[in-house]
Amino acid sequence: MNIQIRKGEKKDLPGCASVWFTSLRNLKKAPDAVTNTVEDMHADGFGDKPCLHFHMQRWMENCWCGIILCKVFNMEREGLYLDDLLCLKKYRGKGKGGQNI
């Protein structure tokens, strides 16, 4: 199976949010742990001063299995930091993480 990793676009926000929110809820073992919304991500990633950048990993047709989230270190754009690198549990251990990007 091929893996596709590419820069996230506006149309990817629901898929990104699904992977991110599901993973965080499972990690924290708290269904109400996530307060972000797709609208928050839209504003942070595509608003006047974007501070969120993400890449999506697709393993199977129309199935997003992982995300890479980076945030702007400061508003002068002097740097980014890796915020989250997540893969849904059902896709882990399949040997796909070592493929070249």
N, C-alpha and C positions, 0 to 999 in steps of 0.2 A: 504494500500500500504506500502511496505517496503522501508525504507531509508537505503542507504549504504553510509558510510563515510569511506574513506580510503586514505592512503598516495598517493600522486600523483606520477605518473611514466612518463617517457618520452612520452609514447604513449598518455598521457592525456593532453599534452601541448596545442593542438588546442582547446580542450573543455574548458580548464582552461582559455586560452586567450579569447575565445568567451564570457564566463561569465564575466570575469574581465573587458575586454574592453567595452562590452555593458553596464555594470553597471556604469563604470566610465563616459562614454559618456552621459548616462542619468542623472547621478548625477550632472555633470558639465553643462549639457544642451548645450554641444558643441561637434559636431561630430568629430572635429579635435583635441580634447583635449588629446587624447592618442597617444603617439609617440612610445611606446614599440611595439615590434614585437614578434612573436613566436620564432624567432631566438634569440632575446635578452633573452627571458625567458629560452631557452635551455642553453645558455651560463651561465646565472645566477644560474640556478638550477642544471645543470649537467656538468659544465665545470671543469677546473682544481681546482678552489677554489669556490665551490658552496656557494652562499649566499642567495638563495631563496629556501624555503621549502613550499610545499602546500599540502592541502588535498582537495579532491573533494567530493561533496555530490550529489548522484544520487537518484532521487525520482522514476522515471519510467525507464523502459528499455531503455538504450542508451540515456538518457536525463539528462544531468548534469544541476542541478538547482542552485548549490551554491559552493562557494570555500572559503577556509581559506588560507590566504597567510601570511607567516612569513618570516622575513629576519634576517640574522645574524647581531647581534649588532656590532661586530667588527671581524676582520679576525682571531683573536686568539680563536674564537668560545666561548667566555665567556658568551654569552647570545643571545637570540632571542627576537624579538618584533613582536607583532601581527600587521601586516601592513593593512590587509583588511579582513573583514568577510562579504561576499556578497551573496545575494540570488536574483536571477532574480525576477523582480516585479510580474510576472504572477504566481509565486509559493509562494508568501508571504501570510500569513494569513490562511494557510491550517492546522496549528497545528502540523507541522512536525519538527519544530526547537527544541521542548522540548523532543524529543525522546532520549533515552540513546544511547551513542556511543558505 
